[in-house]
Amino acid sequence: MLTGRQGERLPDWLDAVRQDDLPSLHTLAAGIDRDRDAVIAGLTLPWSSGVVEGHVNRIKMLKRQMFGRAGFALLRKRVLLAP
């Protein structure tokens, strides 16, 4: 379903999870149900926000490394000059 972009199979998978005896998966299924349309679109459509998420992760890492050591000006330079 993930690699084949077959989001239309999600409702069947959720039904199978609900019939199973795994409470933690029931919680996952309930969370997916809250935003079912977005999850199906994410599993079906070819677009991805992976590159943006990678940049956000990199910026957060730089910020954590500098925590309490410098101000915004140095953080800005590190973000703009980091590879």
Backbone as XML, in Angstrom:
<?xml version="1.0"?>
<chain id="A" units="angstrom">
  <residue number="1" name="MET">
    <atom name="N" x="0.828" y="-1.186" z="0.000"/>
    <atom name="CA" x="0.000" y="0.000" z="0.000"/>
    <atom name="C" x="0.876" y="1.254" z="0.000"/>
  </residue>
  <residue number="2" name="LEU">
    <atom name="N" x="1.980" y="1.229" z="0.723"/>
    <atom name="CA" x="2.848" y="2.403" z="0.788"/>
    <atom name="C" x="3.672" y="2.586" z="-0.472"/>
  </residue>
  <residue number="3" name="THR">
    <atom name="N" x="4.362" y="1.558" z="-0.896"/>
    <atom name="CA" x="5.260" y="1.696" z="-2.042"/>
    <atom name="C" x="4.523" y="1.678" z="-3.370"/>
  </residue>
  <residue number="4" name="GLY">
    <atom name="N" x="3.334" y="1.088" z="-3.409"/>
    <atom name="CA" x="2.578" y="1.002" z="-4.657"/>
    <atom name="C" x="1.573" y="2.114" z="-4.844"/>
  </residue>
  <residue number="5" name="ARG">
    <atom name="N" x="1.561" y="3.090" z="-3.922"/>
    <atom name="CA" x="0.611" y="4.205" z="-3.967"/>
    <atom name="C" x="-0.824" y="3.697" z="-4.119"/>
  </residue>
  <residue number="6" name="GLN">
    <atom name="N" x="-1.217" y="2.819" z="-3.198"/>
    <atom name="CA" x="-2.550" y="2.230" z="-3.252"/>
    <atom name="C" x="-3.366" y="2.662" z="-2.034"/>
  </residue>
  <residue number="7" name="GLY">
    <atom name="N" x="-3.558" y="3.954" z="-1.895"/>
    <atom name="CA" x="-4.291" y="4.507" z="-0.771"/>
    <atom name="C" x="-5.738" y="4.072" z="-0.711"/>
  </residue>
  <residue number="8" name="GLU">
    <atom name="N" x="-6.283" y="3.675" z="-1.842"/>
    <atom name="CA" x="-7.679" y="3.230" z="-1.868"/>
    <atom name="C" x="-7.880" y="1.938" z="-1.057"/>
  </residue>
  <residue number="9" name="ARG">
    <atom name="N" x="-6.792" y="1.245" z="-0.728"/>
    <atom name="CA" x="-6.885" y="0.021" z="0.073"/>
    <atom name="C" x="-6.913" y="0.300" z="1.577"/>
  </residue>
  <residue number="10" name="LEU">
    <atom name="N" x="-6.747" y="1.553" z="1.967"/>
    <atom name="CA" x="-6.688" y="1.901" z="3.389"/>
    <atom name="C" x="-7.947" y="1.512" z="4.162"/>
  </residue>
  <residue number="11" name="PRO">
    <atom name="N" x="-9.153" y="1.793" z="3.671"/>
    <atom name="CA" x="-10.348" y="1.394" z="4.451"/>
    <atom name="C" x="-10.407" y="-0.101" z="4.745"/>
  </residue>
  <residue number="12" name="ASP">
    <atom name="N" x="-10.022" y="-0.929" z="3.779"/>
    <atom name="CA" x="-10.005" y="-2.379" z="4.009"/>
    <atom name="C" x="-8.989" y="-2.746" z="5.079"/>
  </residue>
  <residue number="13" name="TRP">
    <atom name="N" x="-7.826" y="-2.095" z="5.039"/>
    <atom name="CA" x="-6.787" y="-2.366" z="6.033"/>
    <atom name="C" x="-7.260" y="-1.947" z="7.419"/>
  </residue>
  <residue number="14" name="LEU">
    <atom name="N" x="-7.915" y="-0.785" z="7.521"/>
    <atom name="CA" x="-8.426" y="-0.319" z="8.807"/>
    <atom name="C" x="-9.470" y="-1.270" z="9.367"/>
  </residue>
  <residue number="15" name="ASP">
    <atom name="N" x="-10.332" y="-1.811" z="8.493"/>
    <atom name="CA" x="-11.325" y="-2.797" z="8.950"/>
    <atom name="C" x="-10.644" y="-4.054" z="9.478"/>
  </residue>
  <residue number="16" name="ALA">
    <atom name="N" x="-9.611" y="-4.501" z="8.796"/>
    <atom name="CA" x="-8.877" y="-5.689" z="9.247"/>
    <atom name="C" x="-8.205" y="-5.436" z="10.595"/>
  </residue>
  <residue number="17" name="VAL">
    <atom name="N" x="-7.681" y="-4.234" z="10.797"/>
    <atom name="CA" x="-7.036" y="-3.888" z="12.070"/>
    <atom name="C" x="-8.062" y="-3.899" z="13.193"/>
  </residue>
  <residue number="18" name="ARG">
    <atom name="N" x="-9.241" y="-3.366" z="12.941"/>
    <atom name="CA" x="-10.276" y="-3.323" z="13.978"/>
    <atom name="C" x="-10.749" y="-4.720" z="14.372"/>
  </residue>
  <residue number="19" name="GLN">
    <atom name="N" x="-10.696" y="-5.667" z="13.443"/>
    <atom name="CA" x="-11.120" y="-7.028" z="13.739"/>
    <atom name="C" x="-10.041" y="-7.818" z="14.471"/>
  </residue>
  <residue number="20" name="ASP">
    <atom name="N" x="-8.820" y="-7.339" z="14.446"/>
    <atom name="CA" x="-7.717" y="-8.010" z="15.103"/>
    <atom name="C" x="-7.714" y="-7.700" z="16.600"/>
  </residue>
  <residue number="21" name="ASP">
    <atom name="N" x="-6.960" y="-8.478" z="17.367"/>
    <atom name="CA" x="-6.921" y="-8.301" z="18.819"/>
    <atom name="C" x="-5.624" y="-7.620" z="19.246"/>
  </residue>
  <residue number="22" name="LEU">
    <atom name="N" x="-5.365" y="-6.428" z="18.687"/>
    <atom name="CA" x="-4.169" y="-5.660" z="19.020"/>
    <atom name="C" x="-4.582" y="-4.236" z="19.392"/>
  </residue>
  <residue number="23" name="PRO">
    <atom name="N" x="-4.721" y="-3.956" z="20.693"/>
    <atom name="CA" x="-5.223" y="-2.641" z="21.124"/>
    <atom name="C" x="-4.392" y="-1.466" z="20.632"/>
  </residue>
  <residue number="24" name="SER">
    <atom name="N" x="-3.079" y="-1.627" z="20.531"/>
    <atom name="CA" x="-2.257" y="-0.501" z="20.076"/>
    <atom name="C" x="-2.546" y="-0.165" z="18.613"/>
  </residue>
  <residue number="25" name="LEU">
    <atom name="N" x="-2.850" y="-1.175" z="17.809"/>
    <atom name="CA" x="-3.212" y="-0.900" z="16.417"/>
    <atom name="C" x="-4.602" y="-0.275" z="16.325"/>
  </residue>
  <residue number="26" name="HIS">
    <atom name="N" x="-5.472" y="-0.588" z="17.280"/>
    <atom name="CA" x="-6.790" y="0.058" z="17.297"/>
    <atom name="C" x="-6.634" y="1.557" z="17.519"/>
  </residue>
  <residue number="27" name="THR">
    <atom name="N" x="-5.692" y="1.926" z="18.387"/>
    <atom name="CA" x="-5.422" y="3.348" z="18.634"/>
    <atom name="C" x="-4.890" y="4.013" z="17.366"/>
  </residue>
  <residue number="28" name="LEU">
    <atom name="N" x="-3.989" y="3.330" z="16.657"/>
    <atom name="CA" x="-3.461" y="3.858" z="15.394"/>
    <atom name="C" x="-4.589" y="4.047" z="14.379"/>
  </residue>
  <residue number="29" name="ALA">
    <atom name="N" x="-5.449" y="3.052" z="14.269"/>
    <atom name="CA" x="-6.557" y="3.131" z="13.318"/>
    <atom name="C" x="-7.488" y="4.294" z="13.650"/>
  </residue>
  <residue number="30" name="ALA">
    <atom name="N" x="-7.739" y="4.519" z="14.938"/>
    <atom name="CA" x="-8.602" y="5.643" z="15.335"/>
    <atom name="C" x="-7.954" y="6.971" z="14.956"/>
  </residue>
  <residue number="31" name="GLY">
    <atom name="N" x="-6.639" y="7.071" z="15.125"/>
    <atom name="CA" x="-5.936" y="8.294" z="14.737"/>
    <atom name="C" x="-5.975" y="8.526" z="13.239"/>
  </residue>
  <residue number="32" name="ILE">
    <atom name="N" x="-5.826" y="7.470" z="12.479"/>
    <atom name="CA" x="-5.882" y="7.589" z="11.010"/>
    <atom name="C" x="-7.284" y="7.992" z="10.574"/>
  </residue>
  <residue number="33" name="ASP">
    <atom name="N" x="-8.292" y="7.453" z="11.248"/>
    <atom name="CA" x="-9.679" y="7.789" z="10.896"/>
    <atom name="C" x="-9.992" y="9.264" z="11.071"/>
  </residue>
  <residue number="34" name="ARG">
    <atom name="N" x="-9.336" y="9.921" z="12.028"/>
    <atom name="CA" x="-9.601" y="11.338" z="12.264"/>
    <atom name="C" x="-9.254" y="12.193" z="11.056"/>
  </residue>
  <residue number="35" name="ASP">
    <atom name="N" x="-8.291" y="11.750" z="10.259"/>
    <atom name="CA" x="-7.883" y="12.523" z="9.085"/>
    <atom name="C" x="-7.726" y="11.599" z="7.882"/>
  </residue>
  <residue number="36" name="ARG">
    <atom name="N" x="-8.726" y="10.781" z="7.683"/>
    <atom name="CA" x="-8.675" y="9.723" z="6.667"/>
    <atom name="C" x="-8.393" y="10.262" z="5.260"/>
  </residue>
  <residue number="37" name="ASP">
    <atom name="N" x="-9.048" y="11.363" z="4.871"/>
    <atom name="CA" x="-8.853" y="11.901" z="3.514"/>
    <atom name="C" x="-7.401" y="12.303" z="3.272"/>
  </residue>
  <residue number="38" name="ALA">
    <atom name="N" x="-6.784" y="12.933" z="4.260"/>
    <atom name="CA" x="-5.389" y="13.351" z="4.111"/>
    <atom name="C" x="-4.460" y="12.138" z="4.038"/>
  </residue>
  <residue number="39" name="VAL">
    <atom name="N" x="-4.727" y="11.113" z="4.830"/>
    <atom name="CA" x="-3.887" y="9.914" z="4.805"/>
    <atom name="C" x="-4.004" y="9.205" z="3.463"/>
  </residue>
  <residue number="40" name="ILE">
    <atom name="N" x="-5.216" y="9.092" z="2.956"/>
    <atom name="CA" x="-5.408" y="8.456" z="1.642"/>
    <atom name="C" x="-4.703" y="9.261" z="0.558"/>
  </residue>
  <residue number="41" name="ALA">
    <atom name="N" x="-4.789" y="10.588" z="0.620"/>
    <atom name="CA" x="-4.094" y="11.430" z="-0.364"/>
    <atom name="C" x="-2.587" y="11.233" z="-0.258"/>
  </residue>
  <residue number="42" name="GLY">
    <atom name="N" x="-2.068" y="11.141" z="0.959"/>
    <atom name="CA" x="-0.630" y="10.931" z="1.140"/>
    <atom name="C" x="-0.166" y="9.589" z="0.618"/>
  </residue>
  <residue number="43" name="LEU">
    <atom name="N" x="-1.032" y="8.592" z="0.688"/>
    <atom name="CA" x="-0.676" y="7.260" z="0.191"/>
    <atom name="C" x="-0.884" y="7.126" z="-1.315"/>
  </residue>
  <residue number="44" name="THR">
    <atom name="N" x="-1.631" y="8.041" z="-1.904"/>
    <atom name="CA" x="-2.014" y="7.899" z="-3.310"/>
    <atom name="C" x="-1.295" y="8.879" z="-4.231"/>
  </residue>
  <residue number="45" name="LEU">
    <atom name="N" x="-1.220" y="10.129" z="-3.838"/>
    <atom name="CA" x="-0.690" y="11.173" z="-4.720"/>
    <atom name="C" x="0.836" y="11.112" z="-4.819"/>
  </residue>
  <residue number="46" name="PRO">
    <atom name="N" x="1.406" y="11.549" z="-5.939"/>
    <atom name="CA" x="2.857" y="11.448" z="-6.137"/>
    <atom name="C" x="3.673" y="12.534" z="-5.440"/>
  </residue>
  <residue number="47" name="TRP">
    <atom name="N" x="3.029" y="13.557" z="-4.876"/>
    <atom name="CA" x="3.782" y="14.642" z="-4.260"/>
    <atom name="C" x="4.256" y="14.273" z="-2.871"/>
  </residue>
  <residue number="48" name="SER">
    <atom name="N" x="5.372" y="14.863" z="-2.471"/>
    <atom name="CA" x="5.946" y="14.571" z="-1.163"/>
    <atom name="C" x="6.528" y="15.841" z="-0.556"/>
  </residue>
  <residue number="49" name="SER">
    <atom name="N" x="6.454" y="15.949" z="0.756"/>
    <atom name="CA" x="7.072" y="17.077" z="1.448"/>
    <atom name="C" x="8.370" y="16.633" z="2.114"/>
  </residue>
  <residue number="50" name="GLY">
    <atom name="N" x="8.932" y="15.540" z="1.662"/>
    <atom name="CA" x="10.138" y="14.986" z="2.262"/>
    <atom name="C" x="11.324" y="15.935" z="2.254"/>
  </residue>
  <residue number="51" name="VAL">
    <atom name="N" x="11.527" y="16.658" z="1.183"/>
    <atom name="CA" x="12.660" y="17.578" z="1.091"/>
    <atom name="C" x="12.498" y="18.708" z="2.111"/>
  </residue>
  <residue number="52" name="VAL">
    <atom name="N" x="11.303" y="19.249" z="2.208"/>
    <atom name="CA" x="11.047" y="20.320" z="3.170"/>
    <atom name="C" x="11.251" y="19.805" z="4.590"/>
  </residue>
  <residue number="53" name="GLU">
    <atom name="N" x="10.736" y="18.616" z="4.878"/>
    <atom name="CA" x="10.897" y="18.044" z="6.217"/>
    <atom name="C" x="12.374" y="17.818" z="6.534"/>
  </residue>
  <residue number="54" name="GLY">
    <atom name="N" x="13.151" y="17.456" z="5.540"/>
    <atom name="CA" x="14.587" y="17.286" z="5.751"/>
    <atom name="C" x="15.261" y="18.590" z="6.145"/>
  </residue>
  <residue number="55" name="HIS">
    <atom name="N" x="14.879" y="19.681" z="5.495"/>
    <atom name="CA" x="15.449" y="20.986" z="5.841"/>
    <atom name="C" x="15.026" y="21.418" z="7.244"/>
  </residue>
  <residue number="56" name="VAL">
    <atom name="N" x="13.759" y="21.189" z="7.582"/>
    <atom name="CA" x="13.281" y="21.536" z="8.926"/>
    <atom name="C" x="14.054" y="20.745" z="9.973"/>
  </residue>
  <residue number="57" name="ASN">
    <atom name="N" x="14.266" y="19.464" z="9.722"/>
    <atom name="CA" x="15.020" y="18.623" z="10.649"/>
    <atom name="C" x="16.455" y="19.134" z="10.810"/>
  </residue>
  <residue number="58" name="ARG">
    <atom name="N" x="17.071" y="19.541" z="9.712"/>
    <atom name="CA" x="18.445" y="20.063" z="9.759"/>
    <atom name="C" x="18.507" y="21.350" z="10.586"/>
  </residue>
  <residue number="59" name="ILE">
    <atom name="N" x="17.551" y="22.238" z="10.388"/>
    <atom name="CA" x="17.523" y="23.504" z="11.128"/>
    <atom name="C" x="17.311" y="23.243" z="12.621"/>
  </residue>
  <residue number="60" name="LYS">
    <atom name="N" x="16.428" y="22.313" z="12.946"/>
    <atom name="CA" x="16.203" y="21.988" z="14.359"/>
    <atom name="C" x="17.458" y="21.411" z="14.998"/>
  </residue>
  <residue number="61" name="MET">
    <atom name="N" x="18.196" y="20.594" z="14.245"/>
    <atom name="CA" x="19.435" y="20.034" z="14.772"/>
    <atom name="C" x="20.451" y="21.142" z="15.052"/>
  </residue>
  <residue number="62" name="LEU">
    <atom name="N" x="20.594" y="22.079" z="14.123"/>
    <atom name="CA" x="21.512" y="23.201" z="14.334"/>
    <atom name="C" x="21.102" y="24.020" z="15.559"/>
  </residue>
  <residue number="63" name="LYS">
    <atom name="N" x="19.816" y="24.244" z="15.700"/>
    <atom name="CA" x="19.332" y="25.014" z="16.842"/>
    <atom name="C" x="19.627" y="24.288" z="18.156"/>
  </residue>
  <residue number="64" name="ARG">
    <atom name="N" x="19.413" y="22.977" z="18.188"/>
    <atom name="CA" x="19.704" y="22.204" z="19.400"/>
    <atom name="C" x="21.180" y="22.237" z="19.743"/>
  </residue>
  <residue number="65" name="GLN">
    <atom name="N" x="22.030" y="22.170" z="18.727"/>
    <atom name="CA" x="23.470" y="22.205" z="18.967"/>
    <atom name="C" x="23.901" y="23.516" z="19.617"/>
  </residue>
  <residue number="66" name="MET">
    <atom name="N" x="23.206" y="24.595" z="19.294"/>
    <atom name="CA" x="23.610" y="25.919" z="19.768"/>
    <atom name="C" x="22.834" y="26.365" z="21.000"/>
  </residue>
  <residue number="67" name="PHE">
    <atom name="N" x="21.980" y="25.545" z="21.544"/>
    <atom name="CA" x="21.078" y="25.954" z="22.608"/>
    <atom name="C" x="21.815" y="26.652" z="23.748"/>
  </residue>
  <residue number="68" name="GLY">
    <atom name="N" x="21.424" y="27.885" z="24.021"/>
    <atom name="CA" x="21.982" y="28.648" z="25.124"/>
    <atom name="C" x="23.350" y="29.246" z="24.870"/>
  </residue>
  <residue number="69" name="ARG">
    <atom name="N" x="23.882" y="29.103" z="23.682"/>
    <atom name="CA" x="25.242" y="29.581" z="23.416"/>
    <atom name="C" x="25.298" y="30.867" z="22.623"/>
  </residue>
  <residue number="70" name="ALA">
    <atom name="N" x="24.316" y="31.095" z="21.775"/>
    <atom name="CA" x="24.408" y="32.260" z="20.895"/>
    <atom name="C" x="23.009" y="32.755" z="20.555"/>
  </residue>
  <residue number="71" name="GLY">
    <atom name="N" x="22.952" y="33.890" z="19.939"/>
    <atom name="CA" x="21.676" y="34.488" z="19.586"/>
    <atom name="C" x="21.223" y="34.133" z="18.175"/>
  </residue>
  <residue number="72" name="PHE">
    <atom name="N" x="20.192" y="34.824" z="17.761"/>
    <atom name="CA" x="19.576" y="34.569" z="16.467"/>
    <atom name="C" x="20.529" y="34.846" z="15.303"/>
  </residue>
  <residue number="73" name="ALA">
    <atom name="N" x="21.380" y="35.844" z="15.425"/>
    <atom name="CA" x="22.279" y="36.208" z="14.315"/>
    <atom name="C" x="23.202" y="35.043" z="13.951"/>
  </residue>
  <residue number="74" name="LEU">
    <atom name="N" x="23.772" y="34.370" z="14.961"/>
    <atom name="CA" x="24.653" y="33.243" z="14.680"/>
    <atom name="C" x="23.859" y="32.054" z="14.136"/>
  </residue>
  <residue number="75" name="LEU">
    <atom name="N" x="22.687" y="31.814" z="14.699"/>
    <atom name="CA" x="21.845" y="30.730" z="14.177"/>
    <atom name="C" x="21.519" y="30.971" z="12.704"/>
  </residue>
  <residue number="76" name="ARG">
    <atom name="N" x="21.187" y="32.204" z="12.357"/>
    <atom name="CA" x="20.874" y="32.542" z="10.968"/>
    <atom name="C" x="22.066" y="32.257" z="10.057"/>
  </residue>
  <residue number="77" name="LYS">
    <atom name="N" x="23.255" y="32.637" z="10.483"/>
    <atom name="CA" x="24.452" y="32.386" z="9.668"/>
    <atom name="C" x="24.683" y="30.890" z="9.496"/>
  </residue>
  <residue number="78" name="ARG">
    <atom name="N" x="24.513" y="30.120" z="10.582"/>
    <atom name="CA" x="24.734" y="28.674" z="10.484"/>
    <atom name="C" x="23.729" y="28.017" z="9.561"/>
  </residue>
  <residue number="79" name="VAL">
    <atom name="N" x="22.470" y="28.473" z="9.615"/>
    <atom name="CA" x="21.440" y="27.890" z="8.758"/>
    <atom name="C" x="21.741" y="28.200" z="7.293"/>
  </residue>
  <residue number="80" name="LEU">
    <atom name="N" x="22.133" y="29.427" z="7.019"/>
    <atom name="CA" x="22.363" y="29.843" z="5.624"/>
    <atom name="C" x="23.667" y="29.257" z="5.057"/>
  </residue>
  <residue number="81" name="LEU">
    <atom name="N" x="24.674" y="29.031" z="5.896"/>
    <atom name="CA" x="25.972" y="28.582" z="5.414"/>
    <atom name="C" x="26.208" y="27.075" z="5.562"/>
  </residue>
  <residue number="82" name="ALA">
    <atom name="N" x="25.347" y="26.401" z="6.312"/>
    <atom name="CA" x="25.533" y="24.959" z="6.518"/>
    <atom name="C" x="25.215" y="24.213" z="5.223"/>
  </residue>
  <residue number="83" name="PRO">
    <atom name="N" x="25.930" y="23.123" z="4.982"/>
    <atom name="CA" x="25.681" y="22.349" z="3.741"/>
    <atom name="C" x="24.366" y="21.628" z="3.752"/>
  </residue>
</chain>
